């Protein structure tokens, strides 16, 4: 629907510049020409996007309205469309079997049938984190203000979650530490060796000269014996 709406807008721009503007210029300059009649798609554009008082809202605005209601679904959206735009020249009624799940829009290129399955869910998708950060860094003050608050709130929640996780990890860490002095129902073969190693005082390492002297003295004692 959005792609075809973009095509409608492009076609309207083409019509305005190629037909309307050129014929207005010919008329202003007094050039005689044969008037060209082109297909005007303004009715289709209004059907999709209009939002004015006194007229039925367009398809996109009705989608936003229905999406904000928690109990509404795709079938409710289709029913609202048929109720609001029944009899519209660009909104022909679909076949009876499909009237509860689809709708038809008469575009400048022809009629297109849309199945409304998933319309509400896709329209309610949240903005991605990357796009929120991009908009928060915008030079436009309104965008920066709106999405900056959203980004700050998300960062605060993430920091709180990280702090909670770190605290829980720190509290749980002693459970995984094996204490050699604690009494356990299960004794390992390395417990006694570990205690012996830890209880043995560490002797200072002698210098190279002292080591050679000690070796020489040991050799002399062995020889004298």
Rosetta silent file (secondary structure, phi, psi, omega in degrees, C-alpha in Angstrom):
SEQUENCE: XXXXXXXXXXXXXXXXXXXXXXXXXXXXXXXXXXXXXXXXXXXXXXXXXXXXXXXXXXXXXXXXXXXXXXXXXXXXXXXXXXXXXXXXXXXXXXXXXXXXXXXXXXXXXXXXXXXXXXXXXXXXXXXXXXXXXXXXXXXXXXXXXXXXXXXXXXXXXXXXXXXXXXXXXXXXXXXXXXXXXXXXXXXXXXXXXXXXXXXXXXXXXXXXXXXXXXXXXXXXXXXXX
SCORE:     score description
SCORE:     0.000 S_00000001
   1 L     0.000  -43.904 -179.552    0.000    0.000    0.000 S_00000001
   2 H   -66.750  -37.655  178.517    2.772    2.443    0.878 S_00000001
   3 H   -64.937  -44.592  179.294    4.667    1.661   -2.326 S_00000001
   4 H   -69.046  -31.568  174.968    1.598    2.237   -4.445 S_00000001
   5 H   -64.985  -40.983  175.883    0.848    5.400   -2.507 S_00000001
   6 H   -62.482  -39.333  176.884    4.349    6.643   -3.347 S_00000001
   7 H   -64.048  -37.435  176.964    3.696    5.804   -6.998 S_00000001
   8 H   -62.756  -42.514  179.617    0.472    7.804   -6.857 S_00000001
   9 H   -65.837  -39.746  177.672    2.335   10.821   -5.500 S_00000001
  10 H   -64.401  -41.159  178.533    4.998   10.515   -8.194 S_00000001
  11 H   -64.281  -39.381  177.997    2.325   10.301  -10.880 S_00000001
  12 H   -64.394  -39.572  177.339    0.613   13.396   -9.456 S_00000001
  13 H   -64.529  -42.116  177.025    3.922   15.280   -9.521 S_00000001
  14 H   -61.247  -45.109  179.329    4.476   14.216  -13.119 S_00000001
  15 H   -61.126  -41.396 -176.970    0.970   15.339  -14.089 S_00000001
  16 H   -65.774  -39.391 -175.718    1.419   18.692  -12.378 S_00000001
  17 H   -84.648  -38.433 -173.819    4.720   19.507  -14.113 S_00000001
  18 H   -85.427  -39.224 -175.658    4.186   17.968  -17.535 S_00000001
  19 H  -101.755  -61.812 -172.591    0.503   18.688  -18.139 S_00000001
  20 H   -63.593  -50.109 -176.896   -0.920   21.285  -15.765 S_00000001
  21 H   -65.584  -40.782 -179.194    2.082   23.609  -15.553 S_00000001
  22 H   -67.081  -41.642  179.920    2.832   23.475  -19.273 S_00000001
  23 H   -68.990  -34.138  175.332   -0.763   24.174  -20.295 S_00000001
  24 H   -65.371  -37.437  177.854   -0.937   27.049  -17.819 S_00000001
  25 H   -66.614  -42.338  177.354    2.230   28.464  -19.378 S_00000001
  26 H   -60.144  -42.712 -179.913    0.787   28.139  -22.900 S_00000001
  27 H   -64.955  -40.136 -178.949   -2.357   29.927  -21.773 S_00000001
  28 H   -67.146  -34.297 -178.388   -0.358   32.738  -20.115 S_00000001
  29 H   -91.253    1.290  177.340    1.731   33.278  -23.254 S_00000001
  30 L    73.447   26.022  179.422   -1.241   33.124  -25.581 S_00000001
  31 L   -85.060  131.562  177.113   -0.086   30.014  -27.404 S_00000001
  32 L   -81.766  133.815 -178.884   -2.827   28.102  -29.116 S_00000001
  33 L  -154.334  163.825  176.623   -2.818   24.410  -28.344 S_00000001
  34 L   -94.195  120.242 -175.379   -5.141   21.512  -28.085 S_00000001
  35 L   -59.421  137.014  179.647   -5.956   20.823  -24.447 S_00000001
  36 L  -103.287  129.336  176.292   -4.705   17.492  -23.155 S_00000001
  37 L   -99.055  123.013 -179.231   -6.841   15.524  -20.722 S_00000001
  38 L  -117.960  156.802  179.531   -4.817   13.383  -18.315 S_00000001
  39 L   -69.652  119.217  179.483   -5.961   10.936  -15.631 S_00000001
  40 L   -88.973  118.383 -177.744   -6.323   12.840  -12.372 S_00000001
  41 L  -104.129   18.912 -179.200   -5.385   10.614   -9.419 S_00000001
  42 H   -63.714  -29.580  178.821   -6.030   13.143   -6.657 S_00000001
  43 H   -66.930  -38.720  178.328   -9.057   11.118   -5.504 S_00000001
  44 H   -67.856  -39.211  178.202   -6.901    8.034   -4.915 S_00000001
  45 H   -64.061  -43.401  178.850   -4.321   10.080   -3.006 S_00000001
  46 H   -64.448  -38.935  178.424   -7.043   11.610   -0.833 S_00000001
  47 H   -58.328  -38.926 -176.064   -8.530    8.171   -0.173 S_00000001
  48 H   -81.847  -38.746 -166.875   -5.217    6.932    1.205 S_00000001
  49 H  -121.206   -2.914 -173.431   -3.909    9.964    3.074 S_00000001
  50 L   -67.297  144.717  176.282   -6.650   12.526    3.744 S_00000001
  51 L  -151.521   81.800 -178.659   -7.187   13.728    7.293 S_00000001
  52 L  -132.601  153.479  178.393   -9.558   16.659    7.370 S_00000001
  53 L   -69.304  139.875  178.015  -12.545   17.565    9.452 S_00000001
  54 L    90.001   -7.764  178.172  -15.868   16.693    7.928 S_00000001
  55 L  -126.888  156.812  179.716  -14.537   13.917    5.702 S_00000001
  56 L   -67.052  136.188  179.724  -13.756   10.280    6.384 S_00000001
  57 L   -65.009  151.892 -178.442  -10.110    9.743    7.340 S_00000001
  58 L   -68.711  174.486 -176.677   -7.857    8.073    4.791 S_00000001
  59 H   -59.960  -40.847 -177.574   -6.741    4.456    4.856 S_00000001
  60 H   -70.473  -39.858  179.883   -3.466    5.226    6.638 S_00000001
  61 H   -70.731  -35.279  173.697   -5.052    7.392    9.323 S_00000001
  62 H   -65.006  -34.636  177.068   -7.729    4.784    9.968 S_00000001
  63 H   -63.373  -40.789  176.957   -4.947    2.240   10.372 S_00000001
  64 H   -65.194  -41.546 -179.044   -3.369    4.408   13.079 S_00000001
  65 H   -64.100  -46.560 -178.924   -6.706    4.869   14.836 S_00000001
  66 H   -68.032  -36.546 -178.978   -7.546    1.178   14.881 S_00000001
  67 H   -65.764  -25.218  179.572   -3.988    0.237   15.891 S_00000001
  68 L   -78.348  -13.414  179.732   -4.216    2.368   19.035 S_00000001
  69 L   -91.179  124.669 -170.997   -7.198    0.370   20.300 S_00000001
  70 L   -66.385  -26.814 -174.579   -6.035   -2.742   22.186 S_00000001
  71 L   -96.914    2.109 -176.762   -8.929   -5.029   21.229 S_00000001
  72 L   -89.255  147.021  178.108   -8.993   -4.248   17.498 S_00000001
  73 L  -129.088 -168.633 -177.605   -7.590   -6.542   14.829 S_00000001
  74 H   -63.771  -39.569  179.343   -7.168   -6.712   11.071 S_00000001
  75 H   -64.186  -36.209  177.544  -10.823   -7.659   10.471 S_00000001
  76 H   -66.203  -38.106  177.921  -11.933   -4.623   12.484 S_00000001
  77 H   -63.118  -44.290  179.304   -9.707   -2.414   10.363 S_00000001
  78 H   -63.394  -41.180  179.242  -11.222   -3.759    7.135 S_00000001
  79 H   -62.985  -40.107  177.683  -14.744   -3.258    8.490 S_00000001
  80 H   -63.753  -38.092  178.974  -13.924    0.355    9.371 S_00000001
  81 H   -63.005  -46.924 -177.675  -12.609    0.937    5.851 S_00000001
  82 H   -66.893  -33.926  178.293  -15.748   -0.411    4.196 S_00000001
  83 H   -71.058  -40.403 -174.073  -17.976    1.606    6.509 S_00000001
  84 H   -77.929  -33.252 -171.281  -16.066    4.858    6.037 S_00000001
  85 L  -120.098   22.896  177.437  -15.455    4.713    2.271 S_00000001
  86 L   -62.757  130.764 -179.807  -18.422    2.775    0.902 S_00000001
  87 L    88.023   -2.276  178.156  -19.367    4.197   -2.478 S_00000001
  88 L   -67.970  140.619 -176.854  -16.035    5.980   -3.026 S_00000001
  89 L   -62.433  -29.491 -178.508  -15.023    6.038   -6.681 S_00000001
  90 L  -102.466   13.823 -178.889  -11.541    4.706   -5.855 S_00000001
  91 L  -133.209   70.149  179.245  -12.719    2.167   -3.284 S_00000001
  92 L   -69.246  153.122 -178.359  -14.686   -0.581   -5.053 S_00000001
  93 L   -80.158  134.762  179.233  -16.103   -3.375   -2.935 S_00000001
  94 L   -74.326  173.608  177.241  -14.246   -6.709   -3.100 S_00000001
  95 L   -58.748  153.762 -176.454  -16.002  -10.042   -3.755 S_00000001
  96 H   -55.545  -35.711 -178.904  -18.306  -11.247   -0.938 S_00000001
  97 H   -67.514  -27.708 -174.714  -15.906  -13.996    0.154 S_00000001
  98 H  -105.716    5.722 -172.641  -13.073  -11.523    0.644 S_00000001
  99 L   -68.858  -22.931 -178.171  -14.983   -8.565    2.029 S_00000001
 100 L   -91.190   -8.672 -176.486  -14.023   -9.344    5.648 S_00000001
 101 L  -129.199   -2.397 -176.738  -10.293   -9.742    5.040 S_00000001
 102 E  -148.101  168.093  175.617   -9.377   -7.494    2.113 S_00000001
 103 E  -146.445  162.289 -175.875  -10.078   -4.206    0.395 S_00000001
 104 E  -122.471  136.224  175.181   -9.570   -2.788   -3.096 S_00000001
 105 E  -120.101  130.338  178.751   -8.035    0.528   -4.134 S_00000001
 106 E   -90.417   95.709  178.725   -8.470    1.859   -7.657 S_00000001
 107 E   -81.726  171.799  179.965   -5.033    3.297   -8.482 S_00000001
 108 L   -64.389  -25.857 -179.658   -4.225    5.228  -11.635 S_00000001
 109 L   -90.183   -8.563 -179.653   -2.668    2.037  -13.041 S_00000001
 110 E   141.010  176.533 -179.919   -5.617   -0.183  -12.133 S_00000001
 111 E   -77.748  137.385  177.477   -7.408   -1.905   -9.243 S_00000001
 112 E  -127.966  129.328  177.883   -5.259   -3.522   -6.550 S_00000001
 113 E   -96.311  130.101 -179.583   -6.600   -5.904   -3.904 S_00000001
 114 E  -113.553  128.831  172.446   -4.927   -5.745   -0.487 S_00000001
 115 E   -90.593  124.718 -171.154   -5.143   -8.518    2.087 S_00000001
 116 L   -84.224    8.048 -179.284   -5.167   -6.890    5.520 S_00000001
 117 L   -62.884  120.698  178.421   -3.578   -9.809    7.347 S_00000001
 118 L    87.622    0.663 -178.828   -0.837   -8.424    9.602 S_00000001
 119 H   -60.327  -46.053 -176.203   -1.555   -4.761    8.887 S_00000001
 120 H   -65.048  -46.332 -178.288   -2.113   -3.858   12.559 S_00000001
 121 H   -63.580  -44.680 -178.738    0.964   -5.688   13.856 S_00000001
 122 H   -67.383  -34.228  179.807    3.285   -4.244   11.220 S_00000001
 123 H   -72.439  -25.203 -179.361    1.946   -0.736   11.759 S_00000001
 124 L   -91.596    5.705  178.857    2.536   -0.993   15.517 S_00000001
 125 L   -59.700  138.903  179.400    6.183   -2.026   15.189 S_00000001
 126 L   -78.539  160.306  178.701    8.458    0.060   17.405 S_00000001
 127 L   -73.244  137.026 -178.304   11.276    2.172   16.059 S_00000001
 128 L   -66.198  157.909 -178.447   14.626    0.344   16.044 S_00000001
 129 H   -63.032  -39.625  179.761   17.346    1.354   18.489 S_00000001
 130 H   -62.836  -41.164  179.884   19.686    2.502   15.695 S_00000001
 131 H   -69.525  -36.041  176.946   17.021    4.776   14.243 S_00000001
 132 H   -63.429  -42.231  178.249   16.209    6.215   17.692 S_00000001
 133 H   -65.151  -38.482  178.273   19.879    7.041   18.243 S_00000001
 134 H   -63.337  -44.867 -179.709   20.084    8.634   14.800 S_00000001
 135 H   -70.014  -32.740  177.892   17.026   10.799   15.446 S_00000001
 136 H   -66.287  -27.782  178.645   18.260   11.701   18.929 S_00000001
 137 L   -90.648    9.327 -178.128   21.441   13.091   17.332 S_00000001
 138 L   -67.147  149.375  176.372   19.445   15.147   14.833 S_00000001
 139 L   -77.728  -12.731  176.589   20.159   18.853   14.461 S_00000001
 140 L   -76.166  122.569 -172.468   16.407   19.451   14.460 S_00000001
 141 H   -62.918  -34.669 -178.048   15.558   20.465   18.046 S_00000001
 142 H   -68.047  -45.793  179.184   12.141   18.771   18.128 S_00000001
 143 H   -63.356  -43.959 -179.844   13.473   15.394   16.952 S_00000001
 144 H   -62.835  -36.564 -178.890   16.456   15.589   19.293 S_00000001
 145 H   -71.112  -45.372 -176.600   14.186   16.453   22.215 S_00000001
 146 H   -67.462  -51.617 -175.294   11.605   13.724   21.576 S_00000001
 147 H   -83.797  -17.405  175.026   13.981   10.861   20.811 S_00000001
 148 H   -67.098  -40.927  176.958   16.693   12.083   23.179 S_00000001
 149 H   -64.447  -39.212  179.567   14.387   11.497   26.133 S_00000001
 150 H   -64.868  -43.422 -179.850   13.514    8.048   24.798 S_00000001
 151 H   -65.775  -39.986  179.654   17.178    7.113   24.340 S_00000001
 152 H   -64.469  -39.602  178.795   18.097    8.364   27.825 S_00000001
 153 H   -64.395  -40.839  178.910   15.301    6.324   29.369 S_00000001
 154 H   -65.908  -40.261  178.814   16.476    3.180   27.572 S_00000001
 155 H   -65.124  -38.473  178.555   20.078    3.754   28.668 S_00000001
 156 H   -63.298  -42.958  178.356   18.954    4.223   32.279 S_00000001
 157 H   -64.157  -40.003  179.241   17.014    0.958   32.179 S_00000001
 158 H   -65.393  -40.141  179.046   19.978   -0.864   30.643 S_00000001
 159 H   -65.575  -40.080  178.357   22.334    0.524   33.297 S_00000001
 160 H   -64.099  -40.727  178.644   19.954   -0.522   36.068 S_00000001
 161 H   -65.848  -38.324  178.995   19.714   -4.013   34.610 S_00000001
 162 H   -66.377  -40.223  179.483   23.506   -4.228   34.315 S_00000001
 163 H   -65.063  -40.096  178.418   23.960   -3.081   37.924 S_00000001
 164 H   -64.382  -40.868  179.510   21.460   -5.646   39.129 S_00000001
 165 H   -65.497  -40.651  179.695   23.210   -8.386   37.183 S_00000001
 166 H   -65.058  -41.368  179.694   26.614   -7.358   38.544 S_00000001
 167 H   -64.245  -43.269  179.043   25.284   -7.316   42.121 S_00000001
 168 H   -64.504  -37.880  178.912   23.708  -10.714   41.729 S_00000001
 169 H   -66.514  -40.965 -179.852   26.910  -12.090   40.225 S_00000001
 170 H   -65.238  -38.033  178.995   28.994  -10.655   43.075 S_00000001
 171 H   -71.613  -31.262 -177.438   26.664  -12.154   45.657 S_00000001
 172 H   -84.841  -15.160 -175.478   26.645  -15.512   43.933 S_00000001
 173 H   -58.842  -43.527 -178.266   30.409  -15.656   43.390 S_00000001
 174 H   -59.661  -21.388 -179.992   31.330  -17.085   46.871 S_00000001
 175 H   -66.896  -25.526 -178.222   29.153  -20.096   46.129 S_00000001
 176 H   -94.885    1.669 -177.930   31.595  -21.178   43.460 S_00000001
 177 L   -95.614  129.686  178.593   34.768  -20.699   45.589 S_00000001
 178 L   -93.432  118.535  179.375   36.201  -23.774   47.295 S_00000001
 179 L   -94.162  130.540 -178.888   37.642  -22.954   50.709 S_00000001
 180 L   -73.461  -23.604 -178.648   40.404  -25.229   51.932 S_00000001
 181 L   -88.333  -11.514 -178.253   39.544  -24.502   55.557 S_00000001
 182 L   -80.598  148.104  178.660   35.833  -25.326   55.188 S_00000001
 183 L   -86.792  133.651 -178.408   34.571  -28.727   56.144 S_00000001
 184 L  -131.520  149.749  177.509   32.970  -30.666   53.364 S_00000001
 185 L   -70.902  -23.046 -179.194   31.218  -33.967   53.158 S_00000001
 186 L  -113.618  121.028  179.604   33.234  -34.803   50.057 S_00000001
 187 L  -107.283  136.626  179.896   37.014  -34.759   50.351 S_00000001
 188 L   -98.864  158.199  179.963   39.210  -34.739   47.277 S_00000001
 189 L   -63.752  -18.791 -176.006   42.643  -36.380   46.973 S_00000001
 190 L   -93.056   -2.820 -175.661   44.195  -32.941   46.481 S_00000001
 191 H   -65.125  -47.636 -178.532   42.875  -31.385   49.690 S_00000001
 192 H   -64.444  -41.581  179.247   45.688  -32.597   51.948 S_00000001
 193 H   -64.288  -40.112 -179.703   48.363  -31.664   49.390 S_00000001
 194 H   -64.808  -42.231  178.476   46.860  -28.224   48.932 S_00000001
 195 H   -63.215  -39.015 -179.302   46.814  -27.565   52.661 S_00000001
 196 H   -65.511  -41.511 -179.857   50.443  -28.702   52.945 S_00000001
 197 H   -65.106  -43.055 -177.509   51.570  -26.414   50.117 S_00000001
 198 H   -71.130  -28.291 -178.283   49.728  -23.409   51.545 S_00000001
 199 H   -86.459  -12.447 -179.449   51.026  -24.007   55.083 S_00000001
 200 L   -79.158  125.202  178.622   54.693  -24.359   54.022 S_00000001
 201 L   -66.408  145.089 -178.827   56.587  -21.056   54.460 S_00000001
 202 L   -87.587  124.007  178.715   58.192  -19.705   51.319 S_00000001
 203 L   -86.842  143.461  178.334   61.979  -19.453   51.536 S_00000001
 204 L   -66.231  145.604  179.772   63.764  -16.567   49.836 S_00000001
 205 L   -79.179  127.579 -178.514   65.579  -17.414   46.625 S_00000001
 206 L   -75.539  155.632  178.334   69.331  -17.217   47.063 S_00000001
 207 L   -71.991  169.068 -177.176   71.491  -15.246   44.689 S_00000001
 208 H   -62.788  -40.284 -179.579   73.567  -16.942   42.009 S_00000001
 209 H   -66.632  -41.007  179.480   76.833  -16.499   43.997 S_00000001
 210 H   -66.282  -35.610  179.542   75.319  -17.844   47.181 S_00000001
 211 H   -64.849  -41.971  179.510   73.934  -20.831   45.301 S_00000001
 212 H   -65.300  -38.214  179.701   77.383  -21.658   43.895 S_00000001
 213 H   -65.234  -40.031  179.450   78.929  -21.364   47.362 S_00000001
 214 H   -65.258  -38.647  177.780   76.309  -23.658   48.810 S_00000001
 215 H   -66.195  -40.640  179.148   76.970  -26.230   46.091 S_00000001
 216 H   -63.600  -43.273 -179.959   80.730  -26.033   46.652 S_00000001
 217 H   -64.047  -38.257  179.255   80.300  -26.478   50.391 S_00000001
 218 H   -65.778  -38.248  179.318   78.060  -29.451   49.827 S_00000001
 219 H   -67.435  -38.710  178.970   80.629  -30.990   47.507 S_00000001
 220 H   -64.149  -41.319 -179.414   83.455  -30.468   50.013 S_00000001
 221 H   -64.627  -37.614  179.415   81.465  -32.120   52.729 S_00000001
 222 H   -67.283  -38.182 -178.245   80.757  -35.073   50.509 S_00000001
 223 H   -69.233  -42.854 -178.782   84.416  -35.421   49.548 S_00000001
 224 H   -64.870  -33.220  179.364   85.636  -35.179   53.129 S_00000001
 225 L   -65.654    0.000    0.000   83.230  -37.870   54.257 S_00000001
